[in-house]
Amino acid sequence: MNDAIDQRNPAGIRVGDIYEDCSFHPVLCTEIDDDGGVVLSGISLIDGSFPRSCDGQHCGPIRIPVEEVMPIKRDLEGYARRRKAELDAADSI
């Protein structure tokens, strides 16, 4: 088995996973286009909008455990604020 990380999709997100998109929505991944780069597409679990697409490498999507979806949905603004602060702190290191 090859455990090497695909740099085009470092989080290893697959169809059926829930990931955080660039707007901090939890998104159910429904399609992966890997023609060159890796583009993740799916459906927002906040408002049902689709397609929600992110570049697997450049957008930095992360997996979200299913248990976290409802708390995020209840307070998307608070979640987005927290995540932005985390990302800003990581960028300043």
Stockholm file with secondary structure:
# STOCKHOLM 1.0

chainA/1-93         MNDAIDQRNPAGIRVGDIYEDCSFHPVLCTEIDDDGGVVLSGISLIDGSFPRSCDGQHCGPIRIPVEEVMPIKRDLEGYARRRKAELDAADSI
#=GR chainA/1-93 SS CCCCCCTTSTTCCCTTCEEECTTSCEEEEEEEECSSSCEEEEEETTTCCCCEEEETTTTCCCBCCGGGHHHHHHTHHHHHHHHHHHHHHHHTC
#=GC SS_cons        CCCCCCTTSTTCCCTTCEEECTTSCEEEEEEEECSSSCEEEEEETTTCCCCEEEETTTTCCCBCCGGGHHHHHHTHHHHHHHHHHHHHHHHTC
//
